[in-house]
Amino acid sequence: MSIDQIMVFLSKAEMFLVIQTYSNYTSNVQKDKSTWLARNNMKQKQQDESQKERRNKGNVPAREPLGERIEEDVEHIVEEAQEEVAAARKPWYQTRKWGFILLTIDVILLALFAFLAIWVAYHPVLAFDVTITRDFQANQSPWLRDTMLAVSYIGNVMPLSAGLVVLAAILFWILDLRLEAILIVVVSATSDILYSLIKLIVARPRPSASLVEIIQAASGQSFPSGHVMSYVAFWGLLFSFGVILFKGKHWWRTALLIISALFFVLVGPSRVYLGDHWASDVLGAYLLGGIWLAMFLWLYLYLKGRGVLAPRGKRARHFHRKYVRHPE
């Protein structure tokens, strides 16, 4: 055998040994890795079983996966944000703060009315009442006299005042404002019943001709003024609708606001000027009528917000879309 053949043989033998060594090493590594994985899996399984046993015993709280915890946190944050937005959009009259303020004001006004009613029941004639009426009647201008007579005329004619209430209710019903139509009738009717009962309880006589001039005589008791309470209930409610229900700068809305405001404001002075009531009668009627109206307005806004007797969507749809405010 030549030297070259010997060298080739040795090279092949050396390569075979290297390959065999690497193969044995790889096999050992795979074996060790499989053993380590098996041991690790067994250890993890034992830990999971141990943790499960402790959790079942109530010692360790359940640990939710990270993804589920993140999803729950996001949902909680979204719910809180939605609650804050809803609270921001909540009407002012439904908030606890303004509800408490309005309730406090109503209680104060009611207390003032009760004090005034008791006072005039025991003191039918008050010096400041006589002074106010005489000073007011000192102006005998024809325009003032005619204006005061015209303002009170609607309340003097029962069919006319009742007809206006019914006409307004029918008009609102035709416009698919059913809740408002019902409210007009209910507020006016209950206001008339209320002041009639109080008149019987207080039983204060009307002004006499020996003290002031009686331009327009009236019968019945004096406290509170029935004209004022009726006007507050009807014209005050129409004015409120003009502000909170209708929208836009339209001539009919402007006319509604002006006419209702004039009757609301002028009816009190007209009763004093004509000698039908004392100023304290008028004051008591404004106090009680204002409380009564405010109570029904709060009820109206509450029912309106809950969609009670909401428009049906077909009748007067154009009018609602263009002229009526809609609750958010």
C-alpha positions as CSV (number, residue, x, y, z in Angstrom):
1,M,0.0,0.0,0.0
2,S,1.4,3.3,-1.0
3,I,1.8,6.3,1.2
4,D,-1.0,8.2,-0.6
5,Q,-3.5,5.4,-0.1
6,I,-2.6,5.3,3.6
7,M,-3.2,9.1,3.9
8,V,-6.6,8.8,2.2
9,F,-7.6,6.0,4.5
10,L,-6.6,7.9,7.6
11,S,-8.5,11.0,6.5
12,K,-11.7,8.9,5.9
13,A,-11.3,7.3,9.3
14,E,-10.8,10.7,11.0
15,M,-13.9,12.1,9.3
16,F,-15.9,9.0,10.3
17,L,-14.9,9.5,14.0
18,V,-15.8,13.2,13.9
19,I,-19.2,12.4,12.4
20,Q,-19.8,9.6,14.9
21,T,-18.8,11.9,17.8
22,Y,-21.1,14.7,16.7
23,S,-23.9,12.2,16.3
24,N,-23.4,10.9,19.8
25,Y,-23.3,14.4,21.1
26,T,-26.5,15.4,19.3
27,S,-28.3,12.4,20.6
28,N,-27.2,13.1,24.2
29,V,-28.3,16.7,23.9
30,Q,-31.8,15.7,22.5
31,K,-32.1,13.2,25.3
32,D,-31.1,15.7,27.9
33,K,-33.5,18.2,26.5
34,S,-36.4,15.8,26.4
35,T,-35.6,14.8,30.0
36,W,-35.5,18.4,31.1
37,L,-38.8,19.2,29.3
38,A,-40.5,16.2,30.8
39,R,-39.3,17.1,34.3
40,N,-40.4,20.8,33.8
41,N,-43.8,19.8,32.5
42,M,-44.3,17.5,35.4
43,K,-43.2,20.2,37.8
44,Q,-45.5,22.8,36.2
45,K,-48.4,20.3,36.3
46,Q,-47.8,19.7,40.0
47,Q,-47.7,23.4,40.7
48,D,-51.0,23.9,38.8
49,E,-52.6,21.1,40.7
50,S,-51.3,22.5,44.0
51,Q,-52.5,26.0,43.2
52,K,-55.9,24.6,42.1
53,E,-56.2,22.7,45.4
54,R,-55.4,25.8,47.4
55,R,-57.8,27.9,45.3
56,N,-60.6,25.4,45.9
57,K,-59.9,25.6,49.6
58,G,-60.3,29.4,49.4
59,N,-56.7,30.2,50.3
60,V,-55.6,31.7,46.9
61,P,-57.9,33.8,44.8
62,A,-58.4,32.8,41.2
63,R,-56.0,34.6,38.8
64,E,-57.7,35.6,35.6
65,P,-55.7,35.6,32.4
66,L,-54.1,38.9,31.5
67,G,-56.2,39.5,28.4
68,E,-59.5,39.0,30.3
69,R,-58.4,41.4,33.0
70,I,-57.5,44.1,30.5
71,E,-60.8,43.6,28.7
72,E,-62.7,44.0,32.0
73,D,-60.8,47.1,32.9
74,V,-61.5,48.7,29.6
75,E,-65.2,47.9,29.9
76,H,-65.3,49.4,33.4
77,I,-63.6,52.6,32.1
78,V,-66.1,52.8,29.2
79,E,-69.1,52.4,31.6
80,E,-67.8,55.2,33.9
81,A,-67.3,57.5,30.9
82,Q,-70.8,56.8,29.6
83,E,-72.2,57.6,33.1
84,E,-70.3,60.9,33.2
85,V,-71.6,61.8,29.7
86,A,-75.1,60.9,30.7
87,A,-74.9,63.0,33.8
88,A,-73.6,65.9,31.8
89,R,-76.5,65.7,29.4
90,K,-79.0,65.3,32.2
91,P,-81.6,68.1,32.2
92,W,-80.9,70.7,35.0
93,Y,-84.4,70.1,36.5
94,Q,-83.6,66.4,37.0
95,T,-80.3,67.1,38.9
96,R,-80.3,66.7,42.6
97,K,-78.8,70.1,43.2
98,W,-81.5,72.1,41.3
99,G,-84.2,69.8,42.6
100,F,-83.2,70.7,46.1
101,I,-83.0,74.4,45.3
102,L,-86.5,74.5,43.7
103,L,-88.0,72.5,46.5
104,T,-86.5,75.0,49.0
105,I,-87.9,77.9,47.1
106,D,-91.3,76.3,46.9
107,V,-91.3,75.7,50.7
108,I,-90.3,79.3,51.4
109,L,-93.0,80.6,49.1
110,L,-95.6,78.3,50.6
111,A,-94.6,79.4,54.1
112,L,-95.0,83.1,53.1
113,F,-98.4,82.4,51.6
114,A,-99.5,80.5,54.8
115,F,-98.3,83.4,57.0
116,L,-100.1,86.0,54.8
117,A,-103.4,83.9,54.7
118,I,-103.4,83.6,58.5
119,W,-102.6,87.3,58.9
120,V,-105.4,88.6,56.6
121,A,-107.8,86.1,58.2
122,Y,-107.4,87.9,61.5
123,H,-106.8,91.4,60.0
124,P,-109.2,91.8,57.1
125,V,-108.4,95.5,56.6
126,L,-104.7,96.5,56.5
127,A,-103.5,100.0,56.4
128,F,-100.9,99.4,53.6
129,D,-103.6,97.8,51.5
130,V,-105.8,100.9,51.7
131,T,-102.8,103.2,51.0
132,I,-101.7,101.2,47.9
133,T,-105.2,101.2,46.4
134,R,-105.8,104.9,47.0
135,D,-102.5,105.9,45.5
136,F,-103.1,103.7,42.5
137,Q,-106.6,105.0,41.9
138,A,-105.4,108.6,42.1
139,N,-104.6,108.3,38.4
140,Q,-107.9,108.3,36.6
141,S,-106.6,108.5,33.1
142,P,-109.1,107.0,30.6
143,W,-106.4,104.9,28.9
144,L,-105.4,103.4,32.3
145,R,-109.0,102.8,33.3
146,D,-109.8,101.1,30.0
147,T,-106.7,99.0,30.1
148,M,-107.4,97.7,33.6
149,L,-111.0,96.9,32.6
150,A,-109.9,95.1,29.4
151,V,-107.3,93.0,31.2
152,S,-109.8,91.8,33.8
153,Y,-112.7,91.3,31.3
154,I,-111.7,87.7,30.3
155,G,-111.9,86.6,34.0
156,N,-115.2,88.3,34.5
157,V,-116.9,86.2,31.8
158,M,-116.8,82.5,32.8
159,P,-117.8,81.1,29.3
160,L,-115.0,83.2,27.7
161,S,-112.3,82.1,30.2
162,A,-113.3,78.5,30.0
163,G,-113.6,78.7,26.2
164,L,-110.0,80.0,25.9
165,V,-108.8,77.0,28.0
166,V,-110.7,74.5,25.9
167,L,-109.6,76.2,22.6
168,A,-106.0,76.2,23.6
169,A,-106.2,72.5,24.6
170,I,-107.8,71.6,21.3
171,L,-105.2,73.5,19.3
172,F,-102.3,71.8,21.1
173,W,-104.0,68.4,20.6
174,I,-104.3,69.0,16.9
175,L,-100.6,69.8,16.8
176,D,-100.0,66.4,18.4
177,L,-98.9,68.0,21.7
178,R,-101.2,65.8,23.8
179,L,-99.4,66.0,27.0
180,E,-99.4,69.8,26.8
181,A,-103.1,69.9,25.9
182,I,-104.0,67.8,29.0
183,L,-101.8,69.9,31.2
184,I,-103.6,73.1,30.1
185,V,-106.9,71.8,31.3
186,V,-105.6,70.1,34.5
187,V,-103.7,73.2,35.7
188,S,-106.5,75.6,35.1
189,A,-109.2,73.3,36.6
190,T,-107.2,72.4,39.7
191,S,-106.2,76.1,40.2
192,D,-109.8,77.2,40.3
193,I,-110.7,74.5,42.8
194,L,-107.7,75.4,45.0
195,Y,-108.4,79.1,45.2
196,S,-112.2,78.5,45.8
197,L,-111.4,76.3,48.8
198,I,-109.0,78.8,50.3
199,K,-111.5,81.6,49.8
200,L,-114.0,79.7,51.9
201,I,-111.3,79.0,54.6
202,V,-109.9,82.5,54.9
203,A,-113.3,84.3,54.4
204,R,-111.9,87.7,53.9
205,P,-114.4,90.4,52.8
206,R,-113.7,92.5,49.6
207,P,-112.8,96.2,49.7
208,S,-115.7,98.5,50.7
209,A,-116.7,101.7,49.1
210,S,-116.1,103.6,52.3
211,L,-112.4,102.9,52.0
212,V,-111.6,102.9,48.3
213,E,-113.4,103.5,45.0
214,I,-115.2,100.5,43.6
215,I,-114.9,100.8,39.9
216,Q,-116.0,97.3,39.2
217,A,-118.0,95.5,41.8
218,A,-117.4,91.8,42.4
219,S,-119.1,89.2,44.7
220,G,-117.6,86.5,46.9
221,Q,-114.6,86.4,49.2
222,S,-111.4,88.4,48.6
223,F,-108.4,86.3,49.5
224,P,-106.7,85.1,47.3
225,S,-107.6,86.8,44.0
226,G,-109.3,84.3,41.7
227,H,-108.5,86.3,38.6
228,V,-104.8,86.3,39.4
229,M,-104.6,82.6,40.1
230,S,-106.6,81.7,36.9
231,Y,-104.3,84.0,34.8
232,V,-101.2,82.5,36.3
233,A,-102.4,79.0,35.6
234,F,-103.4,79.7,32.0
235,W,-101.3,82.5,30.7
236,G,-98.3,81.5,32.8
237,L,-98.4,78.0,31.4
238,L,-98.6,79.3,27.8
239,F,-95.7,81.6,28.5
240,S,-93.7,78.7,29.8
241,F,-94.5,76.6,26.7
242,G,-93.3,79.5,24.6
243,V,-90.0,79.4,26.4
244,I,-89.3,75.7,26.9
245,L,-91.3,74.0,24.2
246,F,-91.2,76.1,21.1
247,K,-88.1,77.3,19.3
248,G,-87.1,79.8,16.6
249,K,-87.8,83.5,16.1
250,H,-91.3,83.3,14.7
251,W,-94.0,86.0,14.8
252,W,-96.5,83.7,16.5
253,R,-94.1,82.6,19.2
254,T,-93.2,86.2,19.9
255,A,-96.9,87.1,20.0
256,L,-97.5,84.2,22.4
257,L,-94.8,85.3,24.7
258,I,-95.8,89.0,24.7
259,I,-99.6,88.5,25.1
260,S,-99.3,85.9,27.8
261,A,-96.7,87.9,29.7
262,L,-98.9,91.1,29.6
263,F,-101.9,89.3,31.0
264,F,-99.8,87.6,33.6
265,V,-98.3,90.8,34.8
266,L,-101.2,93.2,34.5
267,V,-104.0,91.2,36.0
268,G,-102.7,91.8,39.5
269,P,-102.6,95.6,39.3
270,S,-106.0,95.6,37.5
271,R,-107.7,93.9,40.4
272,V,-106.3,96.5,42.8
273,Y,-107.1,99.5,40.5
274,L,-110.7,98.4,40.0
275,G,-111.3,98.0,43.7
276,D,-112.1,94.3,43.5
277,H,-109.1,93.1,45.7
278,W,-106.6,94.3,48.1
279,A,-102.9,94.3,47.2
280,S,-102.3,91.4,49.7
281,D,-105.0,89.4,47.9
282,V,-103.0,89.8,44.7
283,L,-99.7,89.0,46.4
284,G,-101.2,85.8,47.9
285,A,-102.6,84.7,44.5
286,Y,-99.2,85.2,42.8
287,L,-97.5,83.2,45.5
288,L,-99.8,80.3,45.5
289,G,-100.4,80.4,41.8
290,G,-96.6,80.4,41.2
291,I,-96.1,77.4,43.4
292,W,-98.9,75.6,41.7
293,L,-97.6,76.3,38.3
294,A,-94.0,75.4,39.2
295,M,-95.2,72.1,40.6
296,F,-97.0,71.2,37.3
297,L,-94.1,72.4,35.2
298,W,-91.7,70.1,37.0
299,L,-94.1,67.2,36.5
300,Y,-94.5,68.1,32.8
301,L,-90.7,68.2,32.2
302,Y,-90.3,64.9,34.0
303,L,-93.0,63.2,31.9
304,K,-91.7,64.9,28.8
305,G,-88.3,63.5,29.4
306,R,-89.7,60.0,29.8
307,G,-91.6,60.2,26.5
308,V,-95.1,60.1,28.0
309,L,-97.7,60.9,25.4
310,A,-95.0,61.7,22.9
311,P,-95.9,62.8,19.4
312,R,-96.9,59.8,17.2
313,G,-94.7,60.9,14.3
314,K,-97.3,61.3,11.5
315,R,-99.6,64.2,12.5
316,A,-98.0,67.7,12.4
317,R,-94.6,66.2,11.7
318,H,-93.4,69.3,9.8
319,F,-94.5,71.5,12.7
320,H,-92.6,69.5,15.2
321,R,-89.5,69.3,13.2
322,K,-89.4,73.1,12.6
323,Y,-90.9,74.6,15.7
324,V,-90.8,72.2,18.6
325,R,-87.9,71.5,20.9
326,H,-87.1,67.8,21.5
327,P,-85.7,66.4,24.7
328,E,-82.1,65.1,24.4
